[in-house]
Amino acid sequence: MDDIRIDTIIRSRRRTIALIVTPEAKLVVRAPLKVSAAVIAGFVRQQEGWICKKMAEMRRRPKAVVHAYEEGEIFWFLGRPYPLHLTDDPATGILRTDRLTVPRSVLPDIPGGIQRWYMAEAGTEIRSRCMWFSMMTGYSPSSVRITGARQRWGSCNHEGGLNFSWRLIQAPLSIVDYVIVHELVHLRQPDHSGKFWAKVEALMPDYKMRREWLRENERLLRI
């Protein structure tokens, strides 16, 4: 237990304790509002073997991408690589063709500029796919928001709204679709019980393969 450090505790109106090992091999605990620190520590002790295994697994996975924002550097969009191209024409804005063209006027805040571009593009693509799957399943969210979340690709709130991280739009479309279906099913089945996964599988028979891809490659998407 002395070797396992709880990096973050997130309290909410949830009913159970959940453990998350992040891509950086840090331990995040999600806990009900009134659960004591002692109970949380005891739960972590009980899960020590699983935690150590997951941390070792995370350390073996590809390292997170660190961008220098230089000419020719690769940025991903829906699973395809786009080399960065800097242009002197400020009128173009950020443009995706066979490369990602960025005006040099953006350079003072190029990380922020590219992130805002990703968020806008993610809003268009993810909302469109979410609408399609909503029509197909009959599961209708009250809202769809694009967020800057780093630890969760998607989430479902108590009002029936869905949230998706803009970073997800870097993944192949099949992976984006998996996360969308996952969150839509949560509108009817809020837990991760056998019933939940059965509903996901009925909609997406190869969901396990898509989920594994996301687990193995998630660090590559965390710019």
C-alpha positions as CSV (number, residue, x, y, z in Angstrom):
1,M,0.0,0.0,0.0
2,D,2.9,2.4,0.7
3,D,4.0,2.1,-2.9
4,I,0.5,3.2,-4.2
5,R,-0.2,6.9,-4.2
6,I,-3.6,8.3,-4.8
7,D,-3.0,11.3,-7.1
8,T,-6.6,12.6,-7.3
9,I,-9.9,12.0,-5.5
10,I,-13.0,13.2,-7.4
11,R,-16.2,13.2,-5.4
12,S,-19.6,13.2,-6.9
13,R,-23.2,11.9,-6.5
14,R,-22.1,8.5,-7.7
15,R,-22.9,5.4,-5.5
16,T,-19.7,3.4,-5.7
17,I,-16.0,3.9,-5.6
18,A,-14.2,3.6,-9.0
19,L,-10.5,3.5,-9.7
20,I,-8.9,4.9,-12.8
21,V,-5.2,4.5,-13.8
22,T,-4.4,7.3,-16.2
23,P,-2.2,7.0,-19.3
24,E,0.5,8.6,-17.1
25,A,0.2,5.7,-14.6
26,K,-1.4,8.0,-12.0
27,L,-4.3,6.7,-9.7
28,V,-7.6,8.6,-9.8
29,V,-10.3,7.6,-7.4
30,R,-13.9,8.5,-8.1
31,A,-16.0,8.3,-4.9
32,P,-19.4,9.2,-3.5
33,L,-19.6,12.5,-1.6
34,K,-19.8,11.1,1.9
35,V,-17.4,8.2,1.7
36,S,-14.5,8.7,4.2
37,A,-10.8,8.8,3.3
38,A,-10.3,5.6,5.4
39,V,-12.9,3.7,3.3
40,I,-11.2,4.9,0.1
41,A,-7.8,3.8,1.4
42,G,-9.2,0.4,2.3
43,F,-10.7,0.0,-1.1
44,V,-7.3,0.9,-2.7
45,R,-5.6,-1.7,-0.6
46,Q,-8.0,-4.4,-1.7
47,Q,-7.3,-3.5,-5.3
48,E,-3.5,-3.2,-5.0
49,G,-2.8,-6.1,-7.4
50,W,-5.1,-4.7,-10.1
51,I,-3.6,-1.2,-9.7
52,C,0.0,-2.4,-9.9
53,K,-0.9,-4.4,-13.0
54,K,-2.6,-1.5,-14.7
55,M,0.3,0.9,-13.9
56,A,2.8,-1.4,-15.4
57,E,0.6,-1.8,-18.5
58,M,0.3,2.0,-18.9
59,R,4.1,2.4,-18.6
60,R,4.6,-0.1,-21.5
61,R,2.3,1.8,-23.8
62,P,3.5,4.5,-26.3
63,K,4.5,7.8,-24.8
64,A,2.3,10.8,-25.1
65,V,2.9,13.1,-28.1
66,V,4.7,16.3,-27.3
67,H,4.4,18.8,-30.1
68,A,7.0,21.4,-31.0
69,Y,4.7,22.9,-33.7
70,E,7.3,22.9,-36.4
71,E,7.0,22.6,-40.1
72,G,6.2,19.0,-41.2
73,E,5.2,17.8,-37.7
74,I,2.3,15.4,-37.8
75,F,-1.1,16.1,-36.5
76,W,-3.9,13.5,-36.5
77,F,-7.5,14.0,-37.6
78,L,-10.0,11.0,-37.8
79,G,-7.0,8.6,-37.9
80,R,-5.2,10.3,-40.7
81,P,-1.8,12.1,-40.5
82,Y,-1.6,15.8,-41.6
83,P,1.8,17.4,-41.7
84,L,1.9,20.9,-40.3
85,H,2.5,23.6,-42.9
86,L,3.1,27.2,-41.9
87,T,1.9,29.9,-44.3
88,D,2.5,33.7,-44.5
89,D,-1.1,34.2,-45.7
90,P,-3.1,35.3,-42.6
91,A,-6.4,35.1,-44.6
92,T,-6.4,31.3,-44.9
93,G,-7.1,30.6,-41.3
94,I,-6.3,27.0,-40.2
95,L,-7.1,24.7,-43.1
96,R,-7.1,21.0,-43.5
97,T,-6.4,19.6,-47.0
98,D,-3.6,17.0,-47.5
99,R,-1.8,18.9,-44.7
100,L,-2.7,21.2,-41.8
101,T,-2.1,24.7,-42.9
102,V,-1.6,27.3,-40.2
103,P,-0.9,31.0,-40.7
104,R,2.3,32.2,-39.1
105,S,0.1,34.9,-37.4
106,V,-1.1,32.2,-35.1
107,L,2.4,31.4,-33.9
108,P,2.3,33.5,-30.7
109,D,-0.4,31.1,-29.4
110,I,-0.2,28.2,-31.9
111,P,-1.2,25.5,-29.3
112,G,-4.3,27.5,-28.4
113,G,-5.1,28.2,-32.0
114,I,-4.9,24.5,-33.1
115,Q,-6.8,23.4,-30.0
116,R,-9.7,25.9,-30.9
117,W,-9.6,24.5,-34.5
118,Y,-9.8,20.9,-33.2
119,M,-12.7,21.9,-30.9
120,A,-14.7,23.4,-33.7
121,E,-14.1,20.5,-36.0
122,A,-14.9,18.0,-33.3
123,G,-18.1,19.8,-32.6
124,T,-19.2,19.4,-36.3
125,E,-18.1,15.8,-36.7
126,I,-19.1,14.4,-33.3
127,R,-22.5,16.0,-33.2
128,S,-23.2,14.7,-36.7
129,R,-22.2,11.1,-35.8
130,C,-24.1,11.4,-32.5
131,M,-27.3,12.5,-34.3
132,W,-26.9,9.5,-36.7
133,F,-26.6,7.0,-33.9
134,S,-29.3,8.7,-31.9
135,M,-31.7,8.2,-34.9
136,M,-30.6,4.6,-35.3
137,T,-31.0,3.7,-31.6
138,G,-33.7,6.0,-30.4
139,Y,-31.4,7.2,-27.6
140,S,-31.6,11.0,-27.6
141,P,-29.3,13.1,-25.5
142,S,-30.5,16.4,-24.1
143,S,-27.3,18.1,-25.3
144,V,-23.9,17.3,-26.9
145,R,-20.9,19.3,-25.6
146,I,-17.3,19.3,-26.7
147,T,-14.9,19.8,-23.7
148,G,-11.2,19.9,-23.0
149,A,-11.3,16.8,-20.8
150,R,-8.0,15.0,-20.5
151,Q,-9.0,11.8,-18.6
152,R,-12.3,10.9,-20.1
153,W,-13.2,10.6,-23.8
154,G,-16.9,10.9,-23.1
155,S,-19.3,11.2,-20.3
156,C,-23.0,11.3,-19.6
157,N,-24.5,13.7,-17.0
158,H,-27.6,13.4,-14.8
159,E,-29.6,15.6,-17.2
160,G,-29.1,13.3,-20.1
161,G,-26.4,15.4,-21.8
162,L,-23.3,13.9,-23.4
163,N,-19.8,15.4,-23.2
164,F,-16.9,14.5,-25.5
165,S,-13.3,15.5,-25.4
166,W,-12.1,17.3,-28.5
167,R,-9.0,15.1,-28.4
168,L,-11.2,12.2,-29.5
169,I,-11.4,13.6,-33.0
170,Q,-7.8,12.6,-33.7
171,A,-8.8,8.9,-33.5
172,P,-10.2,6.9,-36.5
173,L,-13.9,7.3,-37.1
174,S,-14.6,3.8,-35.9
175,I,-13.2,4.7,-32.5
176,V,-15.1,8.0,-32.4
177,D,-18.3,5.9,-33.1
178,Y,-17.5,3.5,-30.3
179,V,-17.2,6.3,-27.7
180,I,-20.4,7.9,-29.0
181,V,-22.3,4.6,-28.8
182,H,-20.9,3.9,-25.4
183,E,-22.2,7.2,-24.0
184,L,-25.6,6.9,-25.8
185,V,-26.2,3.6,-24.1
186,H,-25.4,5.2,-20.8
187,L,-28.6,7.2,-21.3
188,R,-30.6,4.0,-20.8
189,Q,-28.0,2.0,-18.7
190,P,-26.0,4.3,-16.4
191,D,-23.6,1.6,-15.0
192,H,-21.1,-0.8,-16.6
193,S,-23.0,-3.9,-15.8
194,G,-23.5,-6.9,-18.1
195,K,-26.7,-5.3,-19.4
196,F,-24.8,-2.2,-20.4
197,W,-22.2,-4.2,-22.4
198,A,-24.9,-6.4,-23.9
199,K,-26.6,-3.3,-25.3
200,V,-23.3,-1.9,-26.6
201,E,-22.5,-5.2,-28.3
202,A,-26.0,-5.4,-29.9
203,L,-25.3,-2.0,-31.6
204,M,-21.6,-2.6,-32.2
205,P,-20.6,-6.3,-32.3
206,D,-16.8,-5.5,-32.6
207,Y,-16.8,-3.0,-29.7
208,K,-14.1,-4.9,-27.8
209,M,-11.6,-4.5,-30.6
210,R,-12.4,-0.7,-30.8
211,R,-12.1,-0.3,-27.0
212,E,-8.8,-2.1,-27.0
213,W,-7.4,0.2,-29.8
214,L,-8.4,3.2,-27.7
215,R,-6.7,1.7,-24.6
216,E,-3.5,0.9,-26.4
217,N,-3.2,4.2,-28.3
218,E,-4.8,6.8,-26.1
219,R,-1.5,8.5,-25.2
220,L,-1.0,9.3,-28.9
221,L,-4.2,11.4,-28.8
222,R,-3.4,13.5,-25.7
223,I,-1.9,16.6,-27.1
